């Protein structure tokens, strides 16, 4: 099949925002900034942060507004350059598509990778951010969040929400490259901590990054 341009989506529009993100996720920027041209977030003020559900709905509404040629529920299996003639042959779950050009817009983080922070037989729960939903699914005690960017910082903050006098919870976000806003950096690593730790003197030779 060859015809007008089309966008193949294996799930729903903005599927990852709906099913592979944590419950409390919000957009990185305020609504006045993180919106499509000519559209507003109907339930979020311009200086507030839209929830993940509202962001996903925003994508759907904009796609409808511009009449985007999106085919949902179609998974791309294979894309190959044609031999002896221009264009590409794309095998999908809904048949073969012939295209003059293709754009792979899958993003860089398709396969979850859990770093070897602790041995696999240590008896500690290790989950990827794509599987994290809320702090209730975590066991009591200390929590180590390894990551960077909004996912690491927001999940660290989210997981520390259960901190109380009876259930101490500590969240530490670690990234190989920094700095992270408001983080403490040392030795090429950047970390951001949240929780209710006991007061202590700051470690020597530690600098604050802004």
C-alpha positions in Angstrom: 0.0 0.0 0.0 1.4 3.4 -1.0 -0.5 6.6 -0.5 -0.6 9.7 1.6 1.6 10.1 4.7 0.5 8.1 7.7 1.7 7.7 11.3 1.7 4.2 12.7 1.1 3.9 16.4 1.3 0.4 17.9 -0.8 1.4 20.9 -3.0 4.4 21.6 -1.9 8.0 21.0 0.5 8.9 23.8 0.4 5.3 25.1 3.5 5.5 27.2 2.1 8.5 29.1 -1.0 6.4 29.9 0.4 3.0 30.8 4.2 3.2 31.3 4.5 6.2 33.7 4.0 6.7 37.4 0.7 7.9 38.8 1.9 11.4 40.0 3.9 12.3 36.8 3.3 15.8 35.6 4.7 17.7 32.6 8.2 19.1 32.9 7.1 22.7 32.3 4.1 24.9 33.1 1.0 24.6 30.9 1.6 27.9 29.1 4.9 26.4 27.8 4.2 22.7 27.4 1.2 23.0 25.1 0.5 22.7 21.4 0.0 25.9 19.3 -3.5 27.3 19.4 -4.6 24.9 22.3 -4.9 25.3 26.0 -5.1 22.7 28.8 -8.7 22.8 29.8 -8.3 21.7 33.5 -4.8 23.2 34.2 -4.0 26.9 34.7 -1.2 28.4 32.6 1.3 28.4 35.5 0.4 24.9 36.8 1.7 21.5 35.6 -0.5 19.2 33.7 -1.0 15.6 34.8 0.1 12.7 32.6 -3.6 11.9 31.8 -4.2 15.5 30.7 -1.0 15.5 28.6 -2.1 12.3 26.9 -5.6 13.8 26.2 -3.9 17.0 24.9 -2.1 14.8 22.3 -5.3 13.2 21.3 -7.2 16.5 21.0 -4.4 18.1 18.9 -4.2 15.1 16.6 -7.9 15.5 16.0 -7.7 19.2 15.5 -5.0 19.0 12.8 -6.6 15.8 11.4 -3.3 13.8 11.8 -3.3 10.6 9.8 -2.6 8.3 12.7 -3.4 4.6 12.5 -3.5 3.2 16.1 -3.0 -0.4 16.9 -0.5 -1.0 14.1 2.9 -2.3 15.0 5.9 -1.9 12.7 7.7 -5.3 12.4 10.4 -4.5 9.8 11.5 -1.6 7.6 13.9 -2.1 4.7 15.2 0.0 1.8 14.0 -1.2 -1.5 16.5 -2.9 -3.8 16.9 -1.5 -7.3 14.2 1.2 -6.8 13.6 4.2 -4.5 11.6 4.0 -1.3 11.1 1.6 1.6 9.1 -1.5 2.4 7.6 -1.6 5.8 6.1 -4.7 7.3 3.4 -4.1 9.9 0.8 -6.0 11.9 -1.7 -4.6 9.4 0.0 -5.5 6.2 2.9 -4.1 4.1 3.3 -0.3 3.5 5.4 1.1 0.7 6.9 4.5 1.6 9.1 7.1 -0.1 10.7 7.9 3.3 10.3 6.8 6.9 10.8 8.5 10.2 11.5 6.3 13.3 10.0 8.2 16.2 10.2 5.5 18.9 12.4 7.4 21.2 15.7 6.2 22.7 14.4 4.3 25.8 12.6 1.3 24.4 14.2 -1.5 26.5 14.3 -1.1 30.3 17.8 -1.5 31.7 18.3 -2.1 35.4 21.9 -1.2 36.4 23.9 -3.7 38.5 23.7 -1.6 41.7 23.2 -4.7 43.9 23.5 -8.4 43.2 20.4 -10.1 41.9 20.3 -12.5 44.8 20.5 -9.8 47.5 16.8 -10.0 48.2 16.2 -6.3 47.3 13.4 -5.2 45.0 14.6 -3.6 41.8 12.2 -2.1 39.3 12.5 0.1 36.2 10.8 3.5 36.1 8.4 2.1 33.4 7.1 -0.4 36.1 6.9 2.1 38.9 3.4 3.5 39.7 3.3 4.8 43.3 5.2 4.4 46.6 2.6 1.9 47.9 4.2 -0.8 45.8 7.6 -0.5 47.4 8.6 -2.3 50.5 9.2 -0.4 53.8 12.6 1.0 54.4 15.3 2.7 52.3 14.7 3.3 48.6 17.5 4.0 46.1 16.5 5.6 42.8 19.1 5.4 40.1 18.5 7.7 37.2 18.6 11.3 36.0 16.3 13.9 34.7 12.6 14.3 35.7 12.1 10.5 36.1 14.8 10.1 38.7 14.1 13.3 40.6 10.3 13.0 40.5 10.3 9.3 41.5 12.7 10.0 44.4 10.4 12.8 45.6 7.3 10.6 45.1 8.7 7.6 46.9 9.7 9.8 49.9 6.0 10.8 50.4 5.4 7.9 52.8 8.1 9.1 55.1 6.8 9.3 58.7 7.9 8.8 62.2 7.0 5.1 62.1 8.1 4.4 58.5 11.4 6.1 57.6 11.9 6.3 53.8 14.9 7.8 52.1 15.1 8.4 48.4 18.4 9.1 46.6 18.7 9.9 42.9 22.0 9.1 41.3 23.1 10.1 37.8 26.4 9.5 36.0 26.4 13.0 34.5 25.3 16.1 36.3 24.6 18.5 37.6 21.0 18.1 38.6 19.2 21.3 39.8 19.6 21.5 43.5 21.8 18.5 43.7 25.1 17.7 45.4 27.9 16.7 43.0 31.2 15.0 43.7 33.5 12.8 41.7 31.6 13.2 38.4 28.4 11.9 40.0 25.4 13.9 40.9 22.9 13.0 43.5 19.6 14.5 44.8 18.2 13.3 48.1 14.8 13.6 49.8 13.3 12.3 53.0 13.6 13.0 56.7 17.2 12.2 57.6 18.8 13.0 61.0 20.6 16.3 61.0 24.3 16.0 60.3 27.2 18.2 59.3 27.7 18.5 55.6 30.4 16.3 54.1 33.7 18.0 53.5 34.7 18.9 49.9 31.1 18.9 48.7 29.9 21.7 46.4 26.3 22.8 45.7 25.3 23.1 42.1 22.5 25.3 40.8 
